[in-house]
Structure formats: structure tokens, C-alpha cells
């Protein structure tokens, strides 16, 4: 089973178009806690260690009408492991999320909605989640990721890999992992072969993908 699992992961990386590993990416989002979200929501980012977040913003995009908000101005630098964490404020300047690098007051909505990472001039990354009806606004990449049930987070399979398709890049985690994420150490292929993606989808189970994220 372990060998089959490793083969599936390797083949997935070989056939999927890869994003630059040094890119700044949204790694994990938790927007729907069981009960109140206050002080529990978080957004995890991946970026080059030591690089600055100054001038970057995280912004919600309402799926029903495209309205922007909340918008959070980011600051600081990415730590040595490249994993940076924004956490929601309980109301007194603290958060229930341990290890946050920045605490702010925000509440990203349940899907269909999107969260965009941007500067004043460009979009760096975006994830849209949920089922978007005709006429609704999807501000993510490729195809929308799943909307999570309460208590679960939406996490990138590998924090440093972006195929520009949210449905392929993100999985639902039953247990959120703020401040911790797997990284892809496999060198990027020079070309992307589409043949085999369908076979991977058939072999790929939710249990296997969750095990990868957990380890």
C-alpha cells in the first residue's frame, strides 16, 4: 500500500503542470468552525523563507455579487520553513490559533466564495470553493475546490505546488493543520503530460490524500 501510495503521488506530480516553488501561495484556509468562528479562523501561506509580506493583501470575494471584503493588509517575513500564519482575533488582540504570525479581525464566508492573495497591482494566488451557479462570481483558479463542512479546512496538497486549478490542488482536511504543511521535493518536470490524470483520479482516495497531508 505504501509503495502504491508513493507511486500515485509521484505520477501526479509528473503529469500535472507545476507552479514555481518560490511563488507565494495560499496553503490552507479554515473559515467554518463548529459553532462560532470567532478567534478560530486562519489562513496559512507558503513563501520563500526570509521574503517579505509587506504590500500583500488577503481579500475575500463574495460569490453572489463579487463584492470584496474583508481585506487584510499583511506584514512580516516568511519564517525558515516558509509557512506563515494569519489568525482571527478573538476580540482582545489574541487568537485561539497557536503560532500565528499576524492576528487580525476577519471572517471569510462559507462557499461559494473566494479568497485572493494580491498586491496593489497583481493577483499572486487565489482559491475559490463551493458550487458556483450561473451568474455567480468565481475568483479562484481553474475549477473551484470543495466547500468544507464545519470543523474542516481546505488545504493545498503540497504547500509549494500550484497547478492553477483549485480542485486539483486543494483537499478537505477533517483536522486542520495551522502552521504545518507538506512540501514537494520532487524537481519540476520540463513538460506536462496530460495522459494518466484520469487514472490517477480513479486510484486516488480521500483517505490517501488526507494521510499525505497529515504526514
C-alpha positions in Angstrom: 0.0 0.0 0.0 2.8 2.4 0.9 4.5 1.8 -2.5 1.3 2.3 -4.4 0.7 5.5 -2.4 4.2 6.8 -3.3 3.8 5.9 -6.9 0.5 7.7 -7.1 1.9 10.9 -5.6 5.0 10.8 -7.9 2.9 10.2 -11.0 0.5 13.0 -10.1 3.4 15.4 -9.8 4.9 14.1 -13.1 1.7 14.7 -15.2 0.4 17.9 -13.6 1.7 21.3 -14.7 3.7 22.7 -11.8 3.9 26.2 -10.4 7.1 27.8 -9.4 8.2 26.6 -6.0 9.3 30.1 -4.9 5.8 31.5 -5.5 3.8 32.9 -2.6 0.7 30.7 -2.3 -2.4 30.2 -0.1 -1.6 26.9 1.6 -4.6 26.3 3.9 -7.8 28.1 4.9 -10.2 27.5 7.8 -13.3 29.5 7.6 -16.1 27.4 9.1 -15.6 26.2 12.7 -18.2 24.1 14.6 -20.2 26.8 16.3 -18.7 30.3 16.3 -15.8 31.1 14.1 -14.5 33.9 16.3 -10.8 33.5 17.1 -10.6 30.2 15.2 -10.4 31.1 11.5 -7.0 31.1 9.9 -5.2 31.4 6.5 -1.9 29.7 6.0 0.5 31.0 3.3 3.7 29.5 1.8 6.5 31.7 0.6 10.3 31.8 0.2 11.9 31.9 3.6 13.0 35.4 4.6 10.9 37.1 1.9 8.7 40.0 3.0 4.9 40.0 3.0 4.8 43.8 3.1 2.5 45.1 0.4 0.4 41.9 0.2 -3.3 41.6 1.0 -5.7 38.8 1.6 -9.2 39.6 0.4 -12.5 37.7 0.3 -14.6 37.8 -2.8 -18.3 37.3 -2.4 -19.5 34.6 -4.7 -23.0 36.0 -5.1 -22.1 39.5 -6.3 -18.3 39.8 -6.5 -18.1 42.3 -3.6 -14.6 42.4 -2.0 -14.0 42.1 1.8 -12.8 41.6 4.3 -9.3 42.9 3.2 -6.4 42.3 5.4 -3.0 44.0 4.9 -0.2 41.6 5.6 3.2 42.3 7.1 6.3 40.5 8.3 8.6 37.9 6.7 8.2 34.2 5.9 10.0 32.0 8.6 12.6 29.4 7.8 10.1 26.7 6.9 8.2 29.0 4.6 4.9 28.6 6.4 3.3 31.8 7.6 0.0 32.0 9.5 -2.7 34.7 9.8 -5.2 34.1 12.6 -8.6 35.6 13.6 -8.7 37.9 16.6 -10.9 36.8 19.5 -11.6 40.4 20.2 -8.8 41.3 22.6 -5.8 41.1 20.3 -5.3 37.4 20.9 -6.3 34.3 18.9 -7.2 30.7 19.7 -5.0 29.6 16.8 -1.5 28.9 18.2 1.7 30.1 16.4 0.1 33.0 14.4 2.5 35.4 12.8 -0.3 38.0 12.4 -3.6 38.4 14.2 -6.4 40.4 12.6 -10.2 40.6 12.8 -11.7 38.8 9.8 -14.4 36.3 8.8 -14.2 34.7 5.4 -17.6 33.3 4.3 -18.7 29.8 3.5 -18.8 28.9 -0.2 -19.4 29.6 -2.9 -16.8 32.3 -2.2 -13.1 33.0 -3.0 -10.0 34.2 -1.1 -7.4 36.2 -3.1 -3.8 36.9 -2.2 -2.7 40.0 -4.0 -0.6 43.2 -4.1 -1.9 46.6 -5.2 -1.0 45.7 -8.8 -1.4 41.9 -9.2 -3.1 38.7 -8.0 -0.5 36.3 -6.6 -2.8 33.4 -5.8 -6.5 32.7 -5.3 -8.7 29.8 -4.2 -12.4 29.6 -4.9 -14.5 27.0 -3.1 -18.1 25.7 -3.3 -20.5 25.2 -6.2 -20.9 28.4 -8.2 -24.2 28.8 -10.0 -24.5 30.6 -13.4 -24.0 34.3 -12.8 -22.1 33.9 -9.6 -18.5 35.2 -9.3 -15.7 32.7 -9.1 -12.4 34.5 -8.4 -10.2 31.4 -7.9 -8.1 29.4 -10.4 -9.3 26.7 -12.8 -12.1 24.8 -11.2 -13.4 25.5 -7.7 -12.3 23.4 -4.7 -14.9 21.8 -2.5 -16.7 23.8 0.2 -15.7 22.3 3.6 -18.1 21.0 6.3 -17.9 22.7 9.6 -14.7 21.9 11.5 -12.7 21.0 8.4 -10.2 23.1 6.5 -9.3 23.4 2.8 -5.6 22.6 2.3 -3.2 22.5 -0.6 -1.9 19.0 -1.3 1.6 20.4 -1.3 2.1 23.9 0.1 4.6 24.8 -2.6 2.9 23.3 -5.7 0.3 25.2 -7.8 -1.2 23.7 -10.9 -3.5 26.7 -11.3 -6.5 24.5 -10.7 -8.1 24.8 -7.2 -9.9 21.4 -7.5 -6.7 19.6 -8.2 -4.5 21.5 -5.7 -6.8 21.5 -2.6 -8.3 18.8 -0.4 -10.6 18.9 2.6 -8.9 18.1 5.9 -11.1 16.8 8.7 -8.5 18.1 11.2 -7.0 21.5 10.3 -3.2 21.8 10.5 -2.3 25.5 11.0 1.4 26.2 10.7 2.2 22.7 9.3 2.2 21.6 5.7 3.9 19.1 3.4 6.3 20.4 0.7 7.1 18.8 -2.6 10.7 18.0 -3.0 10.4 16.4 -6.5 12.1 18.5 -9.2 9.6 20.2 -11.6 9.2 18.5 -14.9 10.1 20.5 -18.0 6.9 19.4 -19.8 3.5 18.3 -18.5 1.8 15.2 -19.9 -1.9 15.1 -19.5 -2.2 11.4 -20.2 -2.7 9.5 -16.9 -4.5 12.2 -14.9 -7.8 10.3 -15.2 -6.2 7.1 -14.0 -4.8 8.9 -11.0 -8.2 10.3 -10.2 -9.6 6.8 -10.1 -6.8 5.5 -7.9 -6.7 8.5 -5.6 -8.9 8.2 -2.5 -9.8 10.9 0.1 -8.1 8.7 2.8 -4.9 8.6 0.9 -4.7 12.3 0.3 -5.6 13.1 3.9 -2.8 10.7 5.0 -0.3 12.6 2.8 -1.3 15.9 4.3 -1.1 14.5 7.9 2.4 13.2 7.3 
